[in-house]
Amino acid sequence: MIGAPAAAAAAEHAQVALVVVTHDTREEALGCLDALTPDAVDELVVVDCGSDDGTAAAVRVAAPTARVLELVNAGFARGANAGIRVTSAPVVVVANADVRFPPGALRTLARTTMAAAERGAVGPRVVYPDGSPQASARRLPALGTAVGHALVGRVAPANRWTRRYRALDVDPSQAREADWLSGCVLAVRREAFDQVGGFDPGYFLYVEDVDLGTRLRAAGWRMWHDPTVEVVHRVGASTTAHRIRAVVHHARGLDRYVARHLLHGRYAPLARLALRAALTLWVVATLVWERLAPRNVSTTGERVRRRHHALTEGRP
């Protein structure tokens, strides 16, 4: 890792690339690109993962300077890795198509990333379209916290376990370290990303960001939350129409993460069987909850938040 004086110099002149990963979200991708100012980034890559809605062609017309990669739909992790590989900037911001960046946001994230030699990744403050915060800078909970949240989180969302689980007990306006940062928008230092081998392609959708944070910290890098940059995440553009598949992919991601990072020893196979049974119940409960949840919600933003929380409650 570089020293402090060199880090400060690198931060001042940091170049930044943006990699947008999309699947059947043409209008969201065009909206993301349209919101960028001409000098927002040094490199722009759009990775289209098997879209059937003409995303790639539309992006080429709307953003002729962007590099467009057309891939089969092999998942977010593979798409992000492919996009990062064709860039050269020392900092790369990976984002979903449903993220909107204000002017200067991407270069600020690059400067923050390079400002400290030990920073491997930086995440901004993420909000819903109505301005309410998303829990985008999280901790890995203790077992008791996870169990308490799982048992009473739905019926009493303000309980102390759920607040800690979702980092609601932390002031989102304060810069701080995190165990993992949401992959909806994530600035990564190329050196750190390459050192750990990038995103694990074994994750199709969800939990790849938790896994990356775990491996970066194990390699000595730190994850940093920068609330001076605020981005809007419109949430779930590519998963709303495929709810069952999204929940199943999430459960599979959790199964892979726990098996790779938390289950060890002679009883690991039995523990994994129990885990898979619990995840199956979680999938069923999530889908039932969504069907039974009240539909007379007053605002679109609240409906989006409920769907988002229903899908992401099971994260570590």
N, C-alpha and C positions, 0 to 999 in steps of 0.2 A: 504494500500500500504506500501511496505517496505521502510525504510529510506535510505539515500544516501550511508552511509558506507556499509550497507548490500547489496545494489544494486550493488556496485562496486565489492564486493566479489562474488555475484551471477553471475555477468557478466564474471568474470575471469574463472569460472568453469562451465559455462552454458552448459548443454547438449541440443542437438537439434535433432528433428525428422523431416523427410521429408515425406510428403504425396503427391503423384502424382496422379492426377485424370485424367482418360483417357476414351475415347469412340471412338472405331474404329480407333485408331491411334497407331497400333502396332509398326510400324517402328520408329515413334517419341518417343514412350515410351522406346523402346530399346535404342535409341540414347541418351535419357536423362540419363538413368541408366548407360550406357557405359561411359559417360563423368564423372561420379562420381569417385573420388579416394576412395580407401578402407576405409580410416578414415574420409570420408566426413561427416557422420552422425552417431548418436548412434542408431537410429531406422529408418527403411525404410518401408513404406507402399505404395502399389500401389492399387488404387481403380479403378476397371474396371466396368464402368457403361454400362452394356448390350452390349458389343462389339460383333460383328459377324465375326471378322477377326482373332480370335485366340490370342488376346492380352494376356489374363491371362496365357495361357499355355506357350506362348513364354517367358513371364517375369519369370515364375517359373524356366525355364531352364537357362535363362541368368543371373538371380539374385536369386540364391537359398536361400539367407539370407533374402530376402524381404518377408514381409507378404502381401499376395494378397487377396483382398476382391472382390468377384464377386457379383455385385448388378444388379437389373434391372435399366434401364436408367431413373432414377427419377430426373435427373438434377445435376448440379455442386454442388449446396449448400448442398444437401443431401449427395452426395458422399464425399465431403470434411468433413462434420460433422462426418460421419461414420469412415473415416480414422483417424481423430483426436481422436475420442473416444477410439481407440485401442492403442494409444500411451500414454506415461507417462512423456516424457521430458517436462521441463518447457517452452520451446520454440518449436513451430511447424511451419515449413515452408510448406505452401500449394502451389502447382505449377501445371500448365498445363504440359502435356507431351511434348509440343513443346518448352520447356525452356531448355537452356543449362547452367550449372553452372561451372564456373572456379574453380580450386582448392582453397580451403579455404573459398569459398564464404558463405557457409551455416553456418559455425562456426562464421564467422565475423558477419553475420546477427543476430545470437543468442547473441553474446556479445553486439552488439549495442542495441538490444531489452532490455537486462537486465541491461544496463549501467545506465539507469535513471528510477527511481521508478515509474514515471507516464506514461511510454511508454507502450501502449497497442499493437502496431503493428509497423513494420518497413518494408519499401519497398526499394529494390535496384534501381540503375539506370538500365533502361531496354532499349535495343537497338534492331533494326532490324538486320537481318543477314549481311547487308552491313554497319553496324556501325552507321546508322542514329538513332537519339533518338526517343523513343516513349514517349508520354505524360502519364507517369505512376504515377505521384504524382500530384494530382489535387486539385483544390478548388471548392467549391459549388458556382456557379456564382450568381450574382444579376440578377433580372429579366431583367433589361435593357441589360445586357451583353448577356444573353441567347437569347433574341429576336433579338438583333443586329447580333449575330452569325448565327441564323437560317435564317435571311433574306438575308444576303450577303456572308455567309461563303463559299458557293460553287463557286460563281462567282468572289470573291475577297478574297482568303484565307489569305492574309496578313493583313486584316483589324484589327483595334485595338480590336474589340470585340472578334473576333475569337482567336487572340493571347492571350488575357486574359482568354478566355474560356478554351483553351487547355494548359494554363500555359506556353505559348511560350515566355512570357515576364519575365520569371524567369530563372536564370542561372541553368541549370540542374547539373552543377558540384558542386553546393553548398548544403550542408546539411541544411535541413529546415523542419518545420512542414508542414503538408498537411491536407486538410479536409478529403480526402480519397485516398487510394492507390490501384493500380490495382491488381485484384485478380489473374492475370496470374502468379504472384509469390509474396507471402506475408508471412512474418514472424509474428506470433501472440504469445503474451504472454498467456500461458494457463489460468492463473488467470483471465485475462481480458476477454478472449474469453468465458470462462465458465460463468463469471458474467453476460454477456449480452445474453447468450443462444446460442452462435455460429452464424453461417450463418442462415438467415431466409429461411427455406425450401420452402417457397411460391414463391421464385424466381427460375425458372428452369435454365435459362442461361442469364447472363448479369445483371448488376445493383446490384447483391448481395453484391459486394464489396463496392459500394457507401452506401448501407443500413448499412452494418457492420460498416463502418467508422462513419456514423452519430450516431449510437447507442453507439459506444465506446466513442466518444467525449461527448455525453450526460451523460455518466456514469462517466466522469471525466478523461478518459484516453486520451493520445495524440498519433497522428499518425506521424511517422518520416520517412523522405526520407534520405537514406544513399548512396550517390553517390560513395563512395569508393568501393562498390561492384557493378560490372557491369555484367549483364546476357544478353544472347541473347534469344529473343523471336521470334520464327519462324512464329508465327501468323496464327491462323485460321485453324489448321490442321483438327479439327473435324467438322468445319462448312463450309468449302469451297464447299463440295459436297451437302450441304443442305442449300443453301443461303436463300431461301424464309422462311424456318422454323426458321433460325437464326435471320432474321430481325423481324419476328413476335414475337419470344421469347423476343427480345430486347424491342420491343414496349410494350409488356405485363409487362416486368420488370419496365419500366419507369412509366407505369400507376399505378402499385402497389406502387412504391416508392413515387410518388407525392401524391397519395391518403392517404398514411399512415403518411407522414411527413409534407406535405405542405398545404393540403386542410382541412380547419376547418371552422366551423361556419355554419350558416343557408343556405348559398349559395353553400356549398361544393358539393351537388349532381349535381347542374347545372354546376358547374365548371368542375366536372369530365366528364360530357357528352361532354363539349367543348374540354377537354383534349383528350378524346378518338377519337373525330373527327379529331383533329390535328394530333394525332399519326397515324391514318389511312392514312391521306394524306402524312405523313412522310414516312411510309412504301412504299406507291405507288411511291413517288418521288425517294426514295432511289433505288428501283428496276429499275425504268425507267432510272435513272442517270447511273446506272451500265451498262445497255444495250447500252446507247448512248455515254458513255465515250470513248475517243480515245483508240484504241487497239494497236496502233503502239508505245508502250512504250518501251524504249530502254533496260531497265533492269528488271530482275525478282523482285528485291527488290522494285522498284518503283511500279510495278503492285501490289505487296502485300500491300504496304502502301496505295495505292488508295482504294483497297477493304476494308482494315482495317478502314480507315477513313470514308468510306461510311457507314460502319456498326456502328461505334461508335460515329458518330457526335451527335446523339440524347441524349447522356448521360447528366446528370445534370451538 
